[in-house]
Amino acid sequence: MSTARQVIALLKSHIEGEEQQFFTVAMQVAAHEARQGHGKVAEEIRNLVDQAKDQRSRFVNKQGGPVPLIQPKGDLLNLLSARYSDLRLADMVLSEKLYERLMRVVTEQANSNLLKEHNLPPRRKLLLVGAPGTGKSMTAAAIAGELKLPLFTVLYEGLFTRFMGETATQLKLIFEAMSSTRGVYFFDEFDALGSQRSSKNDVGEIRRVLNSFLQFLENDDSDSLIIAATNHPDLLDKALYRRFDDVIQYDLPSPEVTRKLVQSRLMTFRLDWKIWDDILASAAGLSQAEIIRASTEVAKNAVLEKRKAILEDELIASIVERKSMTDW
């Protein structure tokens, strides 16, 4: 029979929500039983653990609720931050083409079991490329919100350690977490991890980390989504691109998207203009985030001055101010 200490460890890990630790102790119990000559019992425990892992990675609440959020603990505490997102793709102002590409990912994930019955893998490894402020980080949060999955953001300050050789080990822990806890795993500023191996400033440690990431990404068959985002696609190693299911380009907003961004942010105010040409011309070259910030500034001014209308000139002035900041 199992030792009292193992039973205590099982109960403690269950109470504290340490799922991976629970599985580890259970496998230790199986090994103990095998050493005692209880082969059938050991095999039954191992089979139950395998079933539990499989069901956990595919878990979706029958009521359509979110996958339970398990906060990173232990070694993962400094590697991942976790949260739920209430953002949806419909909350973003996207071009029709971009919206369709992202909804294709959501649709395939929502019907992943059906696709797998026909041996068809759903899209789940995405590389988002584009200028800062174009909506890449929001997309990761929106996809997590659409699928009711926890959003895990990789913390590079924990990933890159001061000890040579440990970063790849830390990276392995993240990919193991993907298998044990289904979620959206977000690698922001991905060029920090995936820079070209032929770079002049390259060092051996960076090459080893990148090679490890390529191997982990290629071998990963979990049910989690992996989303990487970069403002500098030219810095990425070319071998990375073919490891992703989709590479999605984020462009600066078109005049149509710019107009929708302004209207969405200022929808509670009266807009005192009918022709948008000057506003759209002044906003050319700004990212979605900068346009939202410029609109937010005029909204705050109107509230503080107890006005219900936004003037064309003040919005243009706010846009010009934001543009001057981006030139610094």
TITOR-159887 format. One record per atom (N, C-alpha, C, O): z negated, x negated, y negated; residue in one letter. Coordinates in steps of 0.02 Angstrom, whole numbers, plus 50000, padded with zeros to 5 digits. Atoms other than C-alpha are relative to their C-alpha. Layout:
ZXYa ...
This chain:
500004995850060m 500005000050000m 500004995649937m 499814989749939m 499975003650063s 500254995049819s 499304998249977s 498815001749992s 500645002150027t 498854985649732t 499795004649943t 500215007749911t 500264995950054a 497734994649609a 500294997749933a 500435001849890a 499735002750062r 498364983049472r 500715002449987r 500905003849930r 499314997650007q 500164988249505q 500015007449980q 500425009549939q 500044992950018v 499695006649497v 499795000749927v 500085004849891v 500224999850069i 498775003649333i 500584998049953i 500685001249901i 499445002350041a 500274994149264a 500555005349995a 500855006349942a 499514994650001l 501435008349313l 499795005549952l 500195007849911l 500264994750043l 500345021349228l 500014997949926l 500205001849882l 500035002550069k 500115010649072k 500694999749969k 500795001949912k 499325000550026s 501975007249051s 500305006949989s 500685007949942s 499764993150008h 502345025849075h 499705003149937h 500065006249898h 500344997050058i 501055031148945i 500264997049935i 500345000749886i 499785003450061e 501665018248818e 500755000549988e 501014997949939e 499284999350008g 503495022748845g 500394993750012g 500964993149991g 499665006449985e 503915005248907e 500415000950064e 500204999050118e 499604998249942e 505315010949020e 500214994050042e 500174994050103e 499775005949964q 505984993749063q 499434996850039q 499524994550095q 500585002649965q 504234987749106q 499825004250061q 499625001650113q 500134995449945f 503995003149215f 500454998350060f 500234997950117f 499535001749947f 505564998749313f 499834993250032f 499874992450092f 500175006749974t 505024980549328t 499415000350048t 499444997350102t 500594999449957v 503324985149400v 500185003750065v 499955001850119v 499794996249941a 504134997749518a 500364995450050a 500264996050110a 499665004749956m 505254983949586m 499514995050030m 499614992750086m 500515004449972q 503734972849606q 499635003550058q 499465000350108q 500314996149946v 502934986749710v 500455000050061v 500214999350118v 499535000049944a 504514987549816a 499984993350036a 499994993150098a 500045006749969a 504444968749844a 499354999250040a 499364996250094a 500655000549966h 502594970049891h 500035003850067h 499795001350118h 499954996049939e 502964983750017e 500444996550052e 500304996750112e 499555003649954a 504394973550091a 499634994350034a 499734993150094a 500385005649972r 503224958650115r 499495002450051r 499304998850097r 500484997249953q 502014970150205q 500345002950062q 500025005650107q 499634997549942g 503384974950327g 500195007349995g 500425010350044g 499834992950010h 503654992250253h 500705000549969h 500795002349911h 499315000350024g 505534990650238g 500275006549974g 500605006749922g 499734993550021k 505935009150227k 499705002249934k 500055004949891k 500334998250063v 504655011950089v 500304996049943v 500444998749890v 499725004350052a 505324997049991a 500705002349981a 500875002549921a 499314997850014e 507115003250008e 499995006649961e 500405007549915e 500044993650035e 506615020749952e 499814999049927e 500085002449883e 500205001450070i 505755013849796i 500584997249961i 500714999249904i 499435003050035r 507265003249752r 500545005249986r 500835005249932r 499504994750011n 508425018149774n 499805004749944n 500215006849903n 500254995650053l 507325028849663l 500064996749932l 500235000049882l 499935003650063v 507315015549528v 500725000049977v 500875001149918v 499294999950017d 509215014349535d 500215006849974d 500595007349926d 499834993250021q 509355033249521q 499725001549931q 500065004549889q 500324998850065a 508135033749375a 500394996549944a 500494999449891a 499625003750051k 509115020349280k 500665003549986k 500875004149929k 499364996750008d 510745029349311d 499935006549961d 500335007949916d 500104993650035q 510075046249255q 499794998849928q 499995002549883q 500245001350067r 509215038549104r 500574998049953r 500605000249896r 499455002350042s 510795030149040s 500495005649984s 500855005349935s 499554994450011r 511735046549056r 499645006249972r 499935011649968r 500414994350019f 510345057548991f 500255003449936f 500365000249885f 499884995950059v 510795071548873v 499585006250008v 499625009650059v 500444994249997n 509535085148835n 500405006350014n 500915007449982n 499654993949982k 510055101648914k 500085004849942k 500555008749940k 499964995650059q 509715110448750q 500434997049945q 500464999649890q 499585003250050g 510895098748659g 499614995749952g 499874993749900g 500425004050044g 509465089048584g 500174992750005g 500574990750047g 499855007150001p 509475070548546p 499694996350059p 499204998650089p 500315004549951v 509155056748671v 499344997549971v 499334995349914v 500655002150027p 507305052548653p 500034992949972p 500314988450003p 499995006450034l 507055038248532l 499434995750026l 498844997350017l 500495004849975i 506175023648615i 500004994049953i 500494990349950i 500035005550048q 505605011248483q 499994993350036q 499644992550086q 500005006749968p 505974993048526p 499294997150000p 498924997649952p 500665003149993k 504434984048589k 500084993150032k 500624991350056k 499995006549969g 503994966848651g 500524995449968g 500554994949907g 499505004750025d 505424954348635d 500535003449957d 500835000249914d 499494996450037l 506574967948566l 499775001949930l 500185003849888l 500284997850064l 505424971548419l 500334996549941l 500454999649889l 499695003850054n 506214957848313n 500764999650006n 501084996149967n 499285000349989l 507964960748378l 500365006449981l 500955006249963l 499694993550014l 508284979248347l 499555004249956l 498945004349964l 500354994650035s 507794992448222s 500295006550025s 500895006950039s 499784993749970a 507895010448283a 499845005849954a 499325006049922a 500124993850038r 508075027148196r 500495005350023r 500995003950056r 499534994549991y 508875044148210y 500405000849936y 500154999249882y 499594998750059s 510285048648092s 500185007449998s 500395010350049s 499794993050007d 510595066148025d 500675000449965d 500895005949946d 499345000250031l 512255060647951l 500535002250050l 500475000850110l 499434997949959r 513875068248018r 500654997749967r 500664996249907r 499365002150028l 515695063447996l 500235004849945l 500565002749898l 499824995050051a 515935079547897a 499664998649934a 499885001049882a 500365001750062d 514685072647770d 500354994349963d 500204993149904d 499655005650031m 515845057947735m 500675002449971m 500965007249996m 499334998650027v 517405058447627v 500474994850029v 500464989050009v 499575004549963l 518715050847740l 500725002349994l 500865008249983l 499304998049996s 520595050347744s 500115003850065s 499735003050113s 499874996049940e 521345062247871e 500114995750061e 499874997350116e 499865004549943k 521955047947980k 499374996950027k 499264996650087k 500625003249979l 520265039247983l 499545005150033l 499235003550084l 500424994849970y 519345055448018y 500235001650071y 499825002550116y 499744998549934e 520485059048165e 499844994550050e 499674996050108e 500155005649954r 520225041748240r 499265000050020r 499104998750078r 500724999949984l 518335043248228l 499815006050042l 499395005550087l 500144994149960m 518315060948296m 500254999250071m 499975002250118m 499755001449932r 519325054748444r 499464996450040r 499374997850100r 500555003449966v 517885043148486v 499455004950018v 499205004950075v 500544995049989v 516605057248468v 500205004850056v 499805006350100v 499764995249949t 517665069148574t 499994996850069t 499784999950117t 500005003449935e 517895056348713e 499294998950026e 499164999650085e 500695001049980q 516035052548714q 499685006550022q 499315006850071q 500284993549983a 515575070948716a 500265002650067a 499945006750100a 499694997849937n 516725073248867n 500064994050048n 500534993850088n 499955006249960s 516375056448950s 499985001450075s 500334998150113s 500044998549928n 515895064149118n 500665002550027n 500875000650082n 499354997549979l 517545073349127l 500514994450006l 500894994150054l 499545005649998l 518515057549087l 499864995550060l 500324993150094l 500185004449945k 517545047449215k 500185002950068k 500314999250116k 499784996849937e 517945060149351e 500724998150017e 500924998250075e 499305002049990h 519755054549325h 500084992549991h 500644990149981h 499995007350007n 519285036149313n 500294997749934n 500654992749930n 499775001750067l 519645035949127l 499404998449956l 498985002849944l 500585001950041p 518405026349018p 500055002749929p 500585002249898p 500004997850070p 517925034148850p 499954994149953p 499664988949970p 500085005350050r 518065023648693r 499274999349983r 498925004249972r 500705001050019r 516395015648655r 499864993149971r 499294991549954r 500085006550032k 516694998048587k 500474999849940k 501084999349948k 499604999450061l 517274998748406l 499884994149954l 499324991849946l 500045005150052l 517644985348278l 500265003149935l 500845005149931l 499824997150064l 517654991648098l 500104994449950l 499664990249940l 499845005450047v 518494980447969v 500215002949933v 500545008149931v 499814997750066g 518684982447782g 499544997349947g 499044994149962g 500385002550057a 518004978747609a 499305003049999a 499185008250029a 500684997350006p 516164981147568p 500015006949966p 500415008149921p 500074993550032g 515664998947524g 500515005250019g 500565010449986g 499474995349981t 517095007547615t 499785004950055t 500185009050077t 500264994949954g 515985017047738g 499894997850071g 499815002050115g 500065002349931k 515815006047892k 499295001350027k 499225003950082k 500694998849977s 513915006747904s 499855007550006s 499515009750052s 500094992749997m 513935025447866m 500325002850063m 500085007650092m 499664997549940t 515155027748009t 499564999250062t 499535003750103t 500455001049943a 513945020148134a 499465005250002a 499305008050054a 500534994950004a 512585031948073a 500285006950014a 499955010950047a 499704993449990a 513765046848074a 500175001250074a 500075006750100a 499854999349929i 514345043648253i 499365001150040i 499345005250085i 500654999049967a 512535041948308a 499765007249988a 499505010450034a 500214993250015g 512165058348220g 500415005250037g 500135010250061g 499564995349964e 513655067248297e 499815000650073e 499805006150101e 500155000249928l 513155061948473l 499265000950015l 499065001050073l 500734999249993k 511275064348442k 499704994250041k 499294995250085k 500245006149968l 510965046448496l 499604995949949l 499754996349889l 500345004550046p 509745034048421p 500474994549977p 500904992250013p 499605005550029l 510505020948306l 499574993750001l 499054993449969l 500355006449996f 509955003248349f 500414994849960f 500984993449977f 499675005150041t 510394990248216t 499744993150019t 499144992050021t 500195006849980v 510404972048270v 499734996149940v 500044996149887v 500325004050053l 509244961048166l 500164992750011l 499904989550057l 499785006949990y 510054944148146y 499454994949988y 499464989550017y 500545004750012e 508484936048079e 499594998850063e 499284993550071e 500345000949937g 507714938948250g 500464997150054g 500234993750099g 499525002449950l 509304935148347l 500114992549996l 500114989150047l 499875007250009f 509624917948273f 499334996449992f 499024996649939f 500655003350001t 508094907848317t 500094992749978t 500644990149974t 499985007150021r 507634890348260r 500044995350060r 500094989250052r 499985004249941f 507654884348439f 500705000350031f 500955005650048f 499335000449972m 509334878548505m 500015002950070m 499585001450112m 499924997349933g 509914888348655g 499675006850011g 499825010150061g 500364993749989e 508784903548631e 500395006149976e 500265011749999e 499644994350028t 510014914448534t 500385003850053t 500375009950053t 499644996649946a 511084918148686a 499525004050044a 499705009450068a 500504996349961t 509514923148780t 499785006349964t 499705011549995t 500184994250040q 509024934848638q 500565005250003q 500435011250008q 499424995649997l 510784942048641l 500025003750067l 500205009650070l 500014996949934k 510614945448827k 499515005750003k 499645010850034k 500504994650002l 509054955848794l 500295006249967l 500145011849989l 499694994350034i 510054966848675i 500475003750047i 500475009950049i 499534996849954f 511404970048805f 499635003350058f 499865008350085f 500404996849948e 510074973748936e 499715006649973e 499665011550010e 500264993850031a 509344986548815a 500545005449999a 500385011350005a 499454995250001m 511054994848804m 500055003850067m 500225009750068m 499974996949933s 510984998248991s 499405004550012s 499465009650046s 500614996249986s 509195004648992s 499895005849952s 499595010849970s 500104994850050t 509235015048832t 500675001549966t 500924997449927t 499364998250029r 510825024148783r 499925001249925r 499455004549903r 500014999250072g 511195023448598g 500614997149968g 501074994950003g 499475003450038v 512345017048462v 499704993449976v 499224993349937v 500245006750017y 512084998148444y 500464997149947y 501054995949960y 499605001850058f 512664992148274f 499904992849980f 499354990649964f 499995006950022f 513124974148234f 500334999849931f 500954999349926f 499735000450067d 513334973948045d 500134992749982d 499854988150012d 499835006950020e 514074958747956e 500144995750062e 499854990450072e 499885002849934f 514784954148124f 500284992949998f 500224989350047f 499735006850004d 515634938348062d 499464994750005d 499604988950020d 500565004749991a 513904930348064a 499934997950073a 499674992550088a 500055001349928l 514014931248253l 500664998050031l 500694994050077l 499355000849967g 515874931248291g 500494995649964g 501094996549972g 499545004350037s 516584917748179s 500414995650047s 500204994250104s 499535003749958q 518034907448244q 499694993650028q 499354989849993q 500275006049967r 517594893848368r 500344993749975r 500084988249985r 499645005950023s 518864882348288s 499834998249928s 500144993849898s 500195001350069s 518014882848118s 499784992749990s 499484989750035s 500185007050014k 517764865848036k 499254999149996k 498994993750010k 500725000450006n 515944869948006n 499645002250063n 499035003050064n 500284997549937d 515684875448185d 499534994850030d 499634988850024d 500445004349962v 514254868448287v 499975002650071v 500165008350084v 499994998149930g 514004868648473g 499615006450015g 499815010350057g 500414994149988e 512634881948465e 500395006449985e 500355011250023e 499614994150019i 513774894348375i 500545001550052i 500665007350069i 499494999149948r 515134891548505r 499685003150062r 499985007650093r 500344997349941r 513894894948645r 499815007349990r 499875011450036r 500194993150015v 513274910748561v 500605004650003v 500585010050033v 499404995950000l 515024917348533l 500275000850071l 500475006350091l 499774999549930n 515534913248712n 499565004850040n 499805008750081n 500464995449965s 513994922348774s 500145007249980s 500165011650023s 499864993150023f 514384937548666f 500645002650032f 500665008350054f 499374998049969l 516174938048730l 499895002050073l 500175007050096l 500144998549930q 515534937648909q 499605006450008q 499765010650049q 500414993949996f 514194950848880f 500405006249983f 500345011450016f 499604994350021l 515414962248790l 500505002050053l 500615007950066l 499504998649948e 516724960648925e 499695003150062e 499985007650092e 500324997649939n 515504963849066n 499595006349990n 499385009550039n 500424994250013d 514554977948981d 500345006450024d 500905007950003d 499744993649976d 514814994449072d 499485005549991d 499475010350029d 500514995050013s 513355004149000s 500325006349970s 500925006549958s 499764994050033d 513495021448923d 499874999949925d 499995004849890d 500135000650071s 512975015148752s 500644998549962s 501134996149990s 499445001850043l 514165013248605l 499834993549964l 499264992549942l 500085006350037i 514404996148526i 500465000249940i 501075000849948i 499604999950061i 514974996148345i 499864993749960i 499294992349943i 500065006050041a 515294980048251a 500395001149935a 500925004249935a 499674999150065a 515754979448066a 500024993349964a 499554989449966a 499935006250038t 516404965347958t 500415001249937t 500885005149937t 499605000150061n 517024962847781n 500524994450001n 500954994049958n 499575006049998h 517924946947835h 500334999450069h 500154994950108h 499685000349934p 519044950347986p 500364993450012p 500464991450070p 499655006349992d 519964934047951d 499554994550028d 499804989550054d 500475005049974l 518384924448001l 499855001050074l 499584996550106l 500174998649930l 518244932648172l 500444996150048l 501034994850035l 499625003349947d 518764923548329d 500505005050029d 500325010750043d 499474995649977k 520404930748391k 499865003150068k 500105008550084k 500154997449933a 519714932848567a 499585006349997a 499565010050047a 500434994150005l 518544946348503l 500405006550000l 500195011650028l 499644993850012y 519884958848458y 500185003850064y 500135009950066y 499794996549939r 520474962548633r 499415002450042r 499515006050091r 500594997549964r 518684965648692r 499795006949975r 499395010250008r 500194993550028f 518544981148582f 500525005350019f 501125003850025f 499554994549984d 519274998048626d 500435002049940d 501015003849948d 499654998250061d 519765001448446d 499804995149944d 499224993349938d 500135003750062v 519934990848289v 500225004649944v 500815006349938v 499874994950050i 519815002648141i 499954997049930i 499444994149912i 499965002850067q 520344997747966q 499725004949948q 499895010849949q 500274996150054y 519365004047815y 500304997449934y 500204991649916y 499675001950062d 520365003947653d 499635002649940d 499215007149946d 500264997150061l 519885006647473l 500275007149992l 500825008650018l 499814992950001p 519995025147431p 500665001349964p 500824998249913p 499394997750033s 521645033347389s 499795004549941s 499215006549937s 500164995350055p 521735044147230p 499715006650026p 499255009449996p 500244993749972e 521475059547339e 499274999350023e 498865003750010e 500695001149976v 519905052247421v 499534998949941v 498975001449941v 500415001150059t 519255046347252t 499815006649967t 499235007749949t 500134993550031r 519415063847181r 499495003950041r 499035007050013r 500474996349957k 518505071347330k 499304997049996k 498815000649998k 500655003350006l 517115058347314l 499645002349937l 499055004049938l 500294997950064v 516825062847131v 499795007350003v 499245009149983v 500164992949996q 516905081447164q 499415001450045q 498995005650030q 500564999049954s 515705080147310s 499354998049968s 498855001649975s 500625002350030r 514425070247211r 499795004249940r 499205005049927r 500154996250062l 514555081047054l 500115007550010l 500245011149961l 499844993049986m 514765097847139m 499535005049966m 499715010849958m 500474995550032t 513235105247053t 500095000149924t 499725003549889t 499885000350072f 513935101346879f 500695002949984f 501125003550027f 499354997750024r 515355108346775r 500394993849977r 500144989949937r 499585005850018l 516765095646759l 500465002149943l 500905006349952l 499624998050059d 517505096746585d 500664996349993d 500794993149942d 499325002550004w 519255090946625w 500425003450054w 500165005650106w 499544996949951k 520765097746716k 500504994950027k 500754995650083k 499535005249979i 521865082346724i 499604993850021i 499174991449985i 500395005549970w 521225068246835w 500324993149991w 500034988150011w 499625006350000d 522505054846796d 499614994149973d 499614988750004d 500355005750030d 521435044046681d 499404997950042d 499264991950049d 500585001649958i 519905045146793i 500224996250062i 499924991150080i 499765003349939l 520885040546949l 500274993049986l 500184988450026l 499745006650018a 521745026246859a 499434995149987a 499474989350007a 500565004550015s 520085019146799s 499624998050063s 499334992650065s 500375001449939a 519345020146974a 500394995950051a 500114993850102a 499595003849953a 520775010947059a 499694993150012a 499534989549965a 500295006549982g 520104995847153g 499275000250017g 499004995350044g 500704999449982l 518335002247172l 499925002750071l 500355006550094l 500154997449934s 517575005647342s 499705006949996s 499515009349942s 500314993449997q 516915022447398q 499284999849974q 499075004249937q 500705000550020a 515125016547372a 499944999149924a 499495002049894a 500035001050072e 515475010847193e 500185006349962e 499895007749909e 499824993650032i 516305027347149i 499425004950003i 499285008549955i 500594995749993i 514795036647216i 499464997949951i 499135002149920i 500525002550046r 513635025547113r 500175001949928r 499735003949890r 499804998250068a 514645028446954a 499905007549988a 499675009449934a 500094992850006s 514605047246984s 499265001849997s 499065006449960s 500724998850000t 512745046647019t 499694998549932t 499255002249909t 500265001850066e 512415038046852e 500125005549949e 499675007249910e 499874994850050v 513265051646750v 499625006450018v 499435010249974v 500404994249980a 512385064946853a 499284999449976a 498985004249952a 500685001150024k 510695057146811k 499955001049924k 499485004049899k 500014999150073n 511135056446626n 500035007349981n 499685009549935n 499944992850015a 511635074746627a 499345003650013a 499145007949975a 500644996949984v 510005079646711v 499484998449948v 499125002849925v 500505002150049l 508945069646590l 500135003149932l 499665004449894l 499834996950064e 509885077046442e 500065007550006e 500245011049958e 500014992749987k 509765094446519k 500685003149986k 500745008449956k 499324997450006r 511645096646523r 500255002250068r 500054999550120r 499704997649938k 512625106146654k 500724997750007k 501044999250058k 499305002149999a 514295098246612a 500044992349999a 499624988949970a 499855007249999i 515005080946645i 500644999149960i 501145002549971i 499425001350042l 516215074046516l 500444994650032l 500204990150066l 499525004849972e 517785064446564e 499864993049975e 499874988250014e 500095006650029d 517425050146445d 499384996450029d 499404990450041d 500605003249974e 515665047146512e 500094997850073e 499824992750094e 499865002149931l 516275046646692l 500444993750001l 500314989150040l 499575005950003i 517655034346646i 499594993949978i 499684988450005i 500425005550023a 516375023646552a 499554997450057a 499454991450063a 500425001949944s 515245023646705s 500404996250052s 500164991450082s 499565003349952i 516695018846817i 500184992949977i 500174988250016i 499835006650028v 517195004546701v 499404995350005v 499484989350018v 500615004149994e 515394998446701e 499914997450072e 499764991650082e 500065002149930r 515344998246892r 500534994850016r 500394990050052r 499465004849986k 517004989046895k 499834993149972k 499984988050003k 500185006550029s 516334975546779s 499474996550042s 499464990450046s 500515003049956m 514864972946898m 500314996950062m 500074991750086m 499685002749940t 516024970147046t 500374993549986t 500554989950032t 499645006250018d 516874956046949d 499544994049995d 499784988349987d 500485005650007w 515284945546943w 500054995350060w 499694990350062w 
